[in-house]
């Protein structure tokens, strides 16, 4: 179920007259997409399992992954795709692992049904269930330790690796957008778009991975829908699924805009102004927030230019859309915490002031 503080946010969002999405096309698209848990079969754990995440996982986290005592492997089938799932964990119960697998395979099935990629024959997903949070206290520049929780090796038979419990379902959706090639990660970024964002936010990194913004915004929207579906199946609330979905999107939009402001303040000094130096901070936080500022325009673009809403096809039009987005201006820094925080921002609660968590979403299921 959701972490308890999230229900306060939902209540406040429902009382608000602000509407994030003016139309229901996205909700209707999700409602027509199947979420069915897959039958899994346990198999022998592979003798050698590499934590192949490049620069996106720190050495310390990689060593922690290797030290997890329990290792199990499962297989499932989704349409013509053979799914291999590896789970490495410490103290989680059999019941927790079983429920986790049901949700994970349901998400894989949902993501495949969104558009479907006929070229994939095998998909491998490896989970390392670490408790390490995206703690930003005392950090001068954001890096993999504070930001990243997963990575995808994008081949014909993609492999996903994930190493945190925090934001685990949203990160899984993000990596599946990569794996199913719904974004433009394989095509990369156009040179003129890179130059546009270098000038717009005064960053000097030559590699910006702008495609991550498209991946992340879709991951957050899908996550909101799946949360609304799961919550109403397990908790009696006097609201419709659409109302709950819309409230969750509103909550995540607010959190994203607050996080973006904190990123802009954190990286305003000369030594830290290149926010993309260590990892994909610009697309994860800033460009996603740009999209959230006019979310309905983004959804209309996807509806009219994509295949089955999510599958990006017209890159030139998409790049033109991005270049038209308004720049996020750094606002005056407020040190006051809001009534919604209860002083617990280290685990993702909303505040104004200094950045203390690298989370990109605030609502998540409490699985373990």
BAVO-280959 format. One record per residue (C-alpha): residue in three letters; x, y, z. Coordinates in steps of 0.02 Angstrom, whole numbers, plus 50000, padded with zeros to 5 digits. Example, Ala and Ser with C-alpha at 12.3 -4.5 7.8 and 13.67 -1.06 7.14 Angstrom:
2
  resn   east  north     up
   ALA  50615  49775  50390
   SER  50684  49947  50357
//
This chain:
368
  resn   east  north     up
   UNK  50000  50000  50000
   UNK  50051  50183  49985
   UNK  50160  50263  50116
   UNK  50037  50343  50237
   UNK  50088  50524  50210
   UNK  50036  50509  50026
   UNK  49851  50503  50073
   UNK  49866  50678  50146
   UNK  49933  50739  49979
   UNK  49792  50651  49886
   UNK  49662  50734  49997
   UNK  49737  50905  49967
   UNK  49751  50875  49779
   UNK  49568  50824  49769
   UNK  49517  50986  49857
   UNK  49618  51091  49736
   UNK  49527  51169  49589
   UNK  49686  51159  49484
   UNK  49673  51033  49341
   UNK  49833  50957  49273
   UNK  49751  50867  49127
   UNK  49605  50950  49040
   UNK  49557  50795  48940
   UNK  49544  50608  48970
   UNK  49634  50533  48820
   UNK  49784  50475  48922
   UNK  49676  50394  49056
   UNK  49571  50308  48923
   UNK  49728  50244  48837
   UNK  49792  50170  49000
   UNK  49621  50098  49041
   UNK  49623  50000  48878
   UNK  49796  49927  48915
   UNK  49803  49760  49004
   UNK  49887  49737  49174
   UNK  49900  49550  49202
   UNK  50026  49467  49316
   UNK  50121  49328  49227
   UNK  50147  49151  49288
   UNK  50325  49130  49350
   UNK  50431  48976  49371
   UNK  50584  48971  49484
   UNK  50745  48912  49403
   UNK  50926  48893  49454
   UNK  51011  49060  49486
   UNK  51141  49102  49351
   UNK  51319  49061  49403
   UNK  51381  49231  49351
   UNK  51274  49388  49358
   UNK  51360  49551  49315
   UNK  51302  49719  49383
   UNK  51327  49801  49214
   UNK  51273  49981  49242
   UNK  51428  50077  49191
   UNK  51454  50243  49277
   UNK  51276  50247  49344
   UNK  51309  50137  49495
   UNK  51445  50179  49622
   UNK  51579  50054  49672
   UNK  51512  50054  49851
   UNK  51334  50012  49795
   UNK  51400  49878  49678
   UNK  51492  49795  49822
   UNK  51334  49799  49927
   UNK  51240  49715  49785
   UNK  51369  49576  49780
   UNK  51349  49550  49967
   UNK  51162  49515  49967
   UNK  51144  49338  50038
   UNK  50985  49276  49953
   UNK  50981  49250  49764
   UNK  50836  49181  49663
   UNK  50792  49172  49479
   UNK  50625  49157  49390
   UNK  50562  49146  49212
   UNK  50398  49202  49134
   UNK  50330  49231  48960
   UNK  50244  49387  48894
   UNK  50176  49362  48719
   UNK  50332  49303  48626
   UNK  50455  49377  48749
   UNK  50548  49264  48870
   UNK  50568  49357  49035
   UNK  50711  49314  49153
   UNK  50698  49393  49326
   UNK  50839  49386  49454
   UNK  50808  49445  49632
   UNK  50947  49470  49759
   UNK  50891  49519  49933
   UNK  50926  49515  50120
   UNK  50781  49496  50242
   UNK  50625  49505  50133
   UNK  50495  49369  50165
   UNK  50431  49238  50043
   UNK  50263  49328  50040
   UNK  50346  49495  49998
   UNK  50448  49419  49857
   UNK  50295  49331  49786
   UNK  50191  49491  49787
   UNK  50338  49588  49714
   UNK  50349  49466  49568
   UNK  50163  49482  49535
   UNK  50176  49671  49523
   UNK  50337  49667  49421
   UNK  50269  49544  49292
   UNK  50106  49643  49284
   UNK  50205  49799  49244
   UNK  50306  49708  49110
   UNK  50143  49646  49032
   UNK  50066  49821  49040
   UNK  50218  49901  48960
   UNK  50223  49772  48821
   UNK  50038  49799  48785
   UNK  50061  49989  48776
   UNK  50133  49973  48601
   UNK  50231  49808  48588
   UNK  50405  49781  48517
   UNK  50409  49629  48403
   UNK  50599  49629  48392
   UNK  50628  49576  48574
   UNK  50641  49389  48607
   UNK  50717  49395  48781
   UNK  50714  49523  48922
   UNK  50820  49505  49079
   UNK  50782  49604  49237
   UNK  50896  49594  49388
   UNK  50843  49671  49554
   UNK  50962  49705  49699
   UNK  50851  49756  49844
   UNK  50960  49881  49936
   UNK  50893  50000  50069
   UNK  51008  50142  50014
   UNK  50912  50305  49990
   UNK  50948  50447  49870
   UNK  51015  50557  50009
   UNK  51075  50729  49952
   UNK  51126  50805  50121
   UNK  51292  50897  50106
   UNK  51312  50861  49920
   UNK  51376  51000  49807
   UNK  51342  50916  49640
   UNK  51221  50774  49604
   UNK  51294  50608  49549
   UNK  51245  50424  49530
   UNK  51243  50397  49720
   UNK  51105  50527  49740
   UNK  51011  50502  49576
   UNK  51019  50334  49489
   UNK  50930  50173  49533
   UNK  50934  50073  49372
   UNK  51009  50053  49200
   UNK  50967  49964  49037
   UNK  51087  49881  48916
   UNK  50996  49919  48754
   UNK  51025  49775  48635
   UNK  50903  49669  48533
   UNK  50878  49569  48694
   UNK  50891  49706  48826
   UNK  50949  49683  49004
   UNK  50891  49791  49150
   UNK  50981  49804  49317
   UNK  50911  49894  49471
   UNK  50990  49920  49641
   UNK  50873  50013  49759
   UNK  50705  49979  49841
   UNK  50671  50166  49836
   UNK  50564  50213  49685
   UNK  50583  50034  49623
   UNK  50422  50021  49523
   UNK  50438  50191  49441
   UNK  50620  50153  49396
   UNK  50566  49985  49324
   UNK  50440  50074  49212
   UNK  50574  50198  49160
   UNK  50694  50059  49111
   UNK  50556  49967  49017
   UNK  50522  50122  48913
   UNK  50705  50108  48861
   UNK  50699  49920  48838
   UNK  50544  49923  48727
   UNK  50619  50068  48627
   UNK  50469  50183  48653
   UNK  50587  50332  48676
   UNK  50730  50395  48566
   UNK  50873  50325  48672
   UNK  50939  50220  48528
   UNK  50939  50368  48409
   UNK  51017  50486  48535
   UNK  51008  50676  48536
   UNK  51016  50795  48390
   UNK  51170  50909  48396
   UNK  51066  51067  48382
   UNK  50958  51011  48529
   UNK  51112  50980  48636
   UNK  51177  51154  48593
   UNK  51005  51227  48633
   UNK  51006  51156  48810
   UNK  51190  51196  48839
   UNK  51152  51378  48806
   UNK  50984  51377  48893
   UNK  51051  51313  49060
   UNK  51235  51356  49045
   UNK  51298  51176  49048
   UNK  51460  51122  48965
   UNK  51437  50933  48958
   UNK  51444  50870  48780
   UNK  51331  50721  48820
   UNK  51163  50772  48892
   UNK  51056  50617  48858
   UNK  50904  50726  48832
   UNK  50804  50572  48783
   UNK  50796  50530  48969
   UNK  50666  50667  48995
   UNK  50542  50583  48878
   UNK  50575  50416  48964
   UNK  50553  50490  49138
   UNK  50394  50589  49108
   UNK  50309  50435  49035
   UNK  50373  50327  49179
   UNK  50297  50448  49305
   UNK  50129  50457  49215
   UNK  50117  50268  49199
   UNK  50169  50248  49380
   UNK  50028  50365  49433
   UNK  49901  50263  49336
   UNK  49962  50096  49404
   UNK  49961  50166  49581
   UNK  49781  50225  49560
   UNK  49731  50054  49495
   UNK  49821  49959  49634
   UNK  49759  50072  49775
   UNK  49576  50060  49728
   UNK  49589  49870  49718
   UNK  49660  49861  49895
   UNK  49585  50010  49987
   UNK  49408  50078  49990
   UNK  49410  50261  49939
   UNK  49259  50364  49889
   UNK  49334  50426  49726
   UNK  49346  50364  49547
   UNK  49504  50295  49470
   UNK  49515  50446  49356
   UNK  49503  50566  49503
   UNK  49639  50472  49596
   UNK  49750  50463  49441
   UNK  49729  50649  49410
   UNK  49769  50687  49593
   UNK  49928  50582  49588
   UNK  49987  50668  49429
   UNK  49954  50836  49512
   UNK  50056  50782  49664
   UNK  50202  50722  49558
   UNK  50197  50879  49452
   UNK  50212  50987  49607
   UNK  50353  50881  49676
   UNK  50445  50885  49509
   UNK  50436  51074  49498
   UNK  50500  51089  49677
   UNK  50643  50968  49644
   UNK  50690  51064  49486
   UNK  50703  51226  49585
   UNK  50815  51139  49712
   UNK  50926  51073  49572
   UNK  50942  51248  49499
   UNK  50993  51317  49669
   UNK  51112  51174  49705
   UNK  51205  51200  49541
   UNK  51215  51389  49533
   UNK  51397  51408  49588
   UNK  51535  51416  49457
   UNK  51610  51249  49512
   UNK  51442  51157  49508
   UNK  51345  51245  49370
   UNK  51370  51102  49246
   UNK  51230  50999  49324
   UNK  51252  50857  49199
   UNK  51435  50827  49240
   UNK  51409  50667  49343
   UNK  51241  50598  49281
   UNK  51083  50646  49184
   UNK  51023  50783  49301
   UNK  50966  50904  49165
   UNK  50840  50786  49082
   UNK  50785  50696  49242
   UNK  50739  50853  49338
   UNK  50743  51011  49231
   UNK  50673  50956  49063
   UNK  50542  50845  49147
   UNK  50488  50998  49247
   UNK  50480  51100  49085
   UNK  50362  50968  49015
   UNK  50256  50966  49174
   UNK  50233  51154  49162
   UNK  50127  51125  49006
   UNK  50084  50942  49022
   UNK  49927  50952  48915
   UNK  50031  51015  48767
   UNK  50149  50866  48786
   UNK  50003  50745  48791
   UNK  49926  50823  48635
   UNK  50093  50807  48546
   UNK  50104  50623  48592
   UNK  49924  50591  48543
   UNK  49946  50665  48369
   UNK  50126  50617  48327
   UNK  50162  50451  48415
   UNK  50113  50272  48383
   UNK  49988  50215  48515
   UNK  50018  50373  48618
   UNK  50185  50320  48696
   UNK  50293  50259  48552
   UNK  50393  50410  48489
   UNK  50405  50413  48300
   UNK  50428  50590  48234
   UNK  50593  50645  48311
   UNK  50609  50807  48214
   UNK  50439  50866  48272
   UNK  50479  50813  48451
   UNK  50643  50908  48451
   UNK  50552  51062  48387
   UNK  50425  51041  48527
   UNK  50564  51034  48658
   UNK  50648  51191  48591
   UNK  50486  51288  48615
   UNK  50470  51246  48801
   UNK  50490  51390  48922
   UNK  50651  51399  49021
   UNK  50636  51364  49207
   UNK  50694  51519  49299
   UNK  50774  51500  49469
   UNK  50658  51572  49599
   UNK  50702  51653  49764
   UNK  50760  51520  49887
   UNK  50636  51488  50027
   UNK  50700  51405  50184
   UNK  50528  51381  50263
   UNK  50455  51206  50262
   UNK  50275  51181  50208
   UNK  50135  51108  50312
   UNK  50144  50951  50206
   UNK  50321  50904  50255
   UNK  50310  50854  50438
   UNK  50498  50871  50435
   UNK  50532  50709  50339
   UNK  50601  50766  50171
   UNK  50745  50641  50182
   UNK  50625  50508  50122
   UNK  50545  50614  49990
   UNK  50417  50726  50077
   UNK  50385  50895  49998
   UNK  50473  51048  50064
   UNK  50538  51212  50004
   UNK  50721  51247  50038
   UNK  50878  51145  50010
   UNK  50875  50983  49913
   UNK  50888  50832  50027
   UNK  50830  50688  49917
   UNK  50866  50640  49737
   UNK  50698  50557  49714
   UNK  50601  50605  49558
   UNK  50433  50545  49624
   UNK  50356  50562  49796
   UNK  50220  50428  49801
   UNK  50264  50244  49801
   UNK  50197  50078  49860
   UNK  50269  50012  50023
   UNK  50318  49839  49963
   UNK  50448  49783  50090
//
